Amino acid sequence: MLILYQTQLTNKISLAGNVYLFEFSLIEPKEINFLAGQYIILLINLADKILTRLYSIASSPRQKNSFELVVELVEKGIGSTYLKNLKIGEKVLFKGPAGVFTLKENNKNKIFFATGTGIAPIKSMLYQILNSKPQISKYLFWGLRKKEDVYFLEEFKKIMQEDKNFKFKICLSREENLDQISNEFFSSGHIDQVFERDLYDKIKNYLINYEFYICGSRTIVESLSQFLTQKSISPSQIFFEKF
């Protein structure tokens, strides 16, 4: 059953371009319990009706008294306009948590594919398994266009320092000059190209030991799912969330 949450906006940070991080503290109930990968439903009161918008939770499930959303503010979008105009301290209603895009409880290695703000539920998943599954391999391939679109870099570096089995690559599809960027964390090209170039040959004989989690736009998720199945990866190993 979905729970109604009364919250208060406590933080609003510009991450890159039109992408913002919003943090909401819980007023009533005072705690939230969710599974990494789940979303929460924003309630927008417009005169004679209530509209809803769905946003994946980006914070760790261990963070109980508040939660974070990563949102790209779209011109004239109803949810975007509402969030853009919110001031620190304003009260906001949500329902949730909901969604089945969650980590499977097993010891299989995890590979995460995300584009844009699809990183939100993936970030939450990484925090969930940071300490609970230190022995499994975890790889993140995150697709963005250019280096000025990048955020969370230092956060992912910190996770990598804490977990020797976590590695990530930010895949820049439209960046022409990578001379000033570390090859350890960045590659040029789309997610599928970087995955094939950097990792696939190393694991292709052990694919049964991996699970794949994908989050992004419908077109990208469907394209990546097809790409993986063409690599003889079973659909039962592929989990995704489209937006």
C-alpha positions in Angstrom: 0.0 0.0 0.0 1.3 3.4 -0.9 2.0 5.8 2.0 1.3 9.5 1.9 4.4 11.5 2.9 4.4 15.1 4.1 7.8 16.5 3.3 9.7 19.8 3.3 12.2 20.9 0.6 15.6 21.2 2.4 18.1 21.4 -0.5 18.0 22.4 -4.2 21.3 22.1 -6.1 22.1 22.8 -9.7 24.2 19.8 -10.9 24.7 20.5 -14.6 22.6 22.5 -17.1 19.0 21.9 -16.3 19.6 19.0 -14.0 18.9 19.6 -10.3 19.2 17.6 -7.1 16.2 18.1 -4.7 16.3 16.8 -1.1 13.1 16.5 0.9 13.1 15.9 4.6 10.3 13.8 6.1 7.7 15.5 8.3 5.1 12.8 8.7 5.8 9.9 8.8 9.3 10.7 9.9 11.0 7.8 8.0 10.8 6.3 4.6 11.6 2.7 3.8 12.2 1.8 0.2 14.1 -0.6 -2.0 16.9 0.9 -4.2 15.5 1.5 -7.7 12.0 2.4 -6.6 10.3 5.7 -7.3 8.1 8.2 -5.4 5.0 10.0 -6.7 4.9 13.8 -6.5 1.4 15.2 -5.9 0.8 18.6 -7.6 -2.3 20.5 -6.5 -3.7 22.5 -9.5 -6.9 24.3 -8.6 -9.6 21.7 -9.2 -7.4 18.6 -9.6 -4.3 16.8 -8.4 -1.7 15.8 -10.9 1.1 13.2 -10.3 4.6 12.8 -11.6 6.9 9.9 -10.9 10.6 10.3 -9.9 13.2 7.7 -9.0 14.7 8.0 -5.6 18.5 8.7 -5.9 19.5 8.5 -2.3 20.6 5.4 -0.3 17.9 3.2 1.3 19.9 3.7 4.5 19.0 7.4 4.4 15.7 7.2 6.4 14.7 10.8 7.3 15.0 12.3 3.9 15.3 11.4 0.2 16.8 12.8 -2.9 15.6 13.2 -6.5 17.6 14.0 -9.6 15.4 15.8 -12.1 16.1 17.4 -15.5 13.8 20.4 -15.6 12.0 20.5 -18.9 10.6 23.8 -20.4 6.9 24.1 -19.7 6.7 20.6 -18.1 4.2 20.5 -15.3 6.4 18.6 -12.8 9.5 20.6 -13.9 7.7 24.0 -13.4 6.4 23.0 -10.0 9.8 21.9 -8.8 11.6 24.8 -10.4 9.4 27.2 -8.5 9.7 25.4 -5.1 11.5 27.4 -2.4 13.5 25.9 0.5 11.2 25.2 3.4 8.1 24.7 1.3 5.9 21.7 2.1 5.4 19.0 -0.6 3.3 15.8 -0.7 4.4 12.5 -2.1 3.0 9.0 -2.3 5.0 5.8 -2.5 7.4 4.1 -2.6 6.5 2.0 -5.7 8.2 0.2 -8.6 9.7 -3.2 -9.3 13.0 -2.1 -10.8 15.0 -3.3 -7.8 18.1 -5.3 -7.1 17.8 -9.1 -7.1 19.0 -10.8 -3.9 21.8 -13.0 -5.2 25.6 -13.1 -5.6 25.7 -12.4 -9.3 27.9 -9.6 -10.6 26.1 -6.4 -11.6 26.5 -4.2 -14.6 24.6 -0.9 -14.7 23.8 1.1 -17.8 22.3 4.5 -17.4 21.8 7.6 -19.5 21.2 11.1 -18.2 19.0 11.3 -15.1 18.5 7.5 -15.4 21.5 7.5 -13.0 19.2 8.3 -10.1 17.9 4.7 -9.3 21.3 3.3 -10.2 23.1 5.5 -7.7 20.7 4.3 -5.0 21.4 0.7 -6.0 25.1 1.2 -5.7 24.8 2.5 -2.2 22.6 -0.5 -1.3 25.2 -3.0 -2.4 28.3 -1.0 -1.3 28.6 -2.8 2.0 26.1 -5.7 1.7 27.8 -7.3 -1.3 31.5 -6.3 -1.2 32.6 -9.6 -3.0 30.7 -9.1 -6.3 31.9 -7.1 -9.2 30.0 -3.9 -10.1 30.4 -1.9 -13.3 28.7 1.3 -14.2 28.5 2.7 -17.7 26.8 6.1 -17.7 26.0 7.9 -20.9 26.1 11.7 -21.2 26.8 14.0 -24.1 29.6 16.3 -23.1 32.0 16.8 -20.1 30.0 19.9 -19.0 27.0 17.5 -18.5 28.9 15.5 -15.9 27.9 15.4 -12.2 28.4 12.9 -9.3 32.0 12.3 -10.5 33.5 12.8 -7.0 30.8 10.8 -5.4 31.4 7.8 -7.7 35.2 8.1 -7.1 34.5 7.9 -3.4 32.4 4.8 -3.8 35.2 3.3 -5.9 37.7 4.0 -3.0 35.4 2.3 -0.6 34.6 -0.7 -2.8 37.6 -2.2 -4.7 35.1 -4.3 -6.8 33.3 -1.2 -8.2 34.5 0.5 -11.5 32.7 3.1 -13.6 33.0 4.7 -17.0 31.3 7.9 -18.0 30.6 7.6 -21.8 30.6 10.9 -23.6 28.8 10.6 -27.0 29.4 14.1 -28.3 32.7 15.1 -26.7 35.4 15.8 -29.3 38.3 16.5 -27.0 39.1 14.1 -24.2 42.7 15.3 -23.8 41.9 17.1 -20.5 39.9 14.2 -19.1 41.0 11.1 -17.2 40.9 7.9 -19.3 40.3 6.0 -16.1 36.8 7.5 -15.7 35.8 8.7 -19.2 35.5 7.2 -22.6 34.2 8.6 -25.9 31.2 6.9 -27.5 27.9 5.5 -26.6 27.3 3.0 -23.7 27.2 -0.1 -25.9 30.4 0.9 -27.7 32.3 1.5 -24.4 31.0 -1.7 -22.8 32.1 -3.7 -25.9 35.5 -2.0 -26.1 36.4 -2.0 -22.4 34.7 -5.0 -20.7 32.9 -7.4 -23.0 35.9 -9.5 -24.1 37.0 -9.9 -20.4 33.6 -11.4 -19.3 32.1 -12.9 -22.4 32.9 -16.5 -21.3 31.2 -15.8 -17.9 28.1 -13.9 -18.8 25.9 -16.3 -16.9 27.4 -14.8 -13.7 26.2 -11.3 -14.5 23.0 -9.3 -14.3 22.3 -6.1 -16.2 20.3 -3.1 -14.9 19.3 -0.4 -17.4 17.7 3.0 -16.9 17.0 5.7 -19.4 14.6 6.8 -22.1 12.3 4.2 -23.8 14.3 4.2 -27.0 17.7 3.8 -25.3 16.5 1.1 -22.9 15.0 -1.0 -25.8 18.1 -0.5 -27.9 20.4 -1.6 -25.1 18.2 -4.6 -24.2 18.4 -5.7 -27.8 22.1 -5.2 -27.9 22.6 -7.4 -24.9 20.3 -10.2 -26.1 22.3 -10.2 -29.4 25.3 -11.0 -27.2 23.4 -14.2 -26.1 22.5 -12.7 -22.7 19.3 -14.1 -21.5 16.3 -11.7 -21.0 16.1 -13.2 -17.4 19.4 -11.4 -16.7 18.2 -8.0 -17.9 16.2 -5.6 -15.8 15.2 -2.1 -16.8 13.2 1.1 -16.1 12.0 3.4 -18.9 11.1 7.0 -18.6 
